[in-house]
């Protein structure tokens, strides 16, 4: 077996391949290396951090040891192998510095930064589910266009396991190297364009368990995929709609912990959810939250409860002519409003146009690339690139809109210079707005989210900003900014300058300002979902606006909670995945957040029957 080093003097954050060729006798002894061969390396960085990197089979007699240098200098490795003559063989390459900002990681509680130079990362995603299946020229046109529009993420399915096409694996125990070479070539192409790939390993409805029925097969699958793909710039999203999987929470934990174990670069991990992936928290593997929801209550309330970044992967898809196959496929105006409301919830947005996402039977075409929604996303990016977006948090001292703000920074004490840095207010329905701010002089801007046009107003000083938008025919964004202060803060760069504390939820019944009116009785039936309703028991300025989320959980079955509804009234959305055995003890929880951002909960227990 001969080794080559085609990655001589590799650049940092570019995968380095060391290729090994088996002899005929060695190949005969391991007809399926994926199943039988033990071959890995302990790779040591210039700063003496050690990574355990398995080699992967790439068809025929070829084995590849792939690692990605994340610092310049000498990288060394020592082999462990079933081939005795290679046992303890050593190798070395010299990595050179690149301009890459590195991988990304959660930071400052709800935000992101690059691992290199610790610069903040403004996540703006697109959805291209058929990433690995489009004609290559069409794929490149889409990636090129999205990169030019400032997108820096794309959401992709690894394999369409449930469709009669080529897959990443030919069978549970046989990888498909031809397919995967092309797939990783596309990963590299996207990365070169500055786009991180959010990789979904399988679609919903037990897609992954159909492809890999046993836990041993799933472990080999994860080990192979991480050894092959983890060297690229990506995040893991495991599966679409994890709630659709039989015993979905346990499966996500199994796969999530395997990713945590085998991914040497600790890329961010989550599971795509039908509503929210927050029920998977506490299982020791998830590092960011994924949403598929246009309910502001879900995102806004959970932002106050969980110390992880939030990415809304499907708050809406824009239909600009590609067709509609779902209720969240909407027109441009609706899409834009949902985009900005998701942002005010504290979520990072992921775009989708029904003509490019590749969902269901909707065709993918490049004629939809320059859609109004894509332009609005580019304008969104340009707006937030001129803010301290990595420190903005939901802000509640506002009437007439929803807001984000950077109110106070660390280490300033009572120094007024450290207060009231900037405020971003989304005015969905144009009207008089009032914003309570720290007393300073602010630069005033009005931003048109449809066109990206910015109107500069007169500088203003005070504690209560009151104004109307430039017109009453559309939504607007107000930006109050202390431009000089922000410029000075950048000179002494500090990533997290603001305190960011999660609140304690109030569950003491006498202090909760609302009550559960319905459902009543002691039994809930899946076959006849009941109405839900709440009423305020205490009126105050704080309760003038309320966001409500209704969740339910059968704690004994360990599936986690499910979002069943939003708002003060409606019908509970019940599904069989709430429990594995019936009848079951079912806890219904109503969570409400008032106009000041204070969160309250109230619980009621029922007997759940089919």
Secondary structure, DSSP 8 states (H G I E B T S, - for coil): -EEEETTTT-BTTSEEEEEEE--HHHHHHTTTHHHH--EEEEEE-TT--EEEEE-EE-STTEEEEEEE--SSEEEEEEEEESSGGGTT-EEEEEEB--S----EEEETTTEEEESSTT-B----EEE-TTTTTS-HHHHHHHHHHHHHTT--EEEEES--TTSSS--SEEETTEE-HHHHHHHHHHHHHHHHTT-EEEEEEE-STTHHHHHS-SHHHHHHHHHHHHHHHTTSSEEEEEESSGGGSTTHHHHHHHHHHHHHHH-TT---B----SSBSGGGTTSS---SEEE----HHHHHHHHHH--S-EEETTS-EE-SSS---STTEE-HHHHHHHHHHHHHTT-EEB--BTTTS--TT----GGGTT-HHHHHHHHHHHHHHTTTGGG-EEE--EESSEEEEEEE-TT-TT-GGGEEEEEEEEESS---EEEEEEEEEEEEEEE-TTT--EEE---EEEEEEEE--S-SSS-EEEEEE-HHHHHHHHHT--S--S-------B--GGG-SEEEEES-SSEEESTT--EEEEEESS--SGGGSEEEEEEEE-GGGT---EEEEESSEEE----GGG-SSSSEEEEEEEEEEETT--EEEEEEEEEEE-
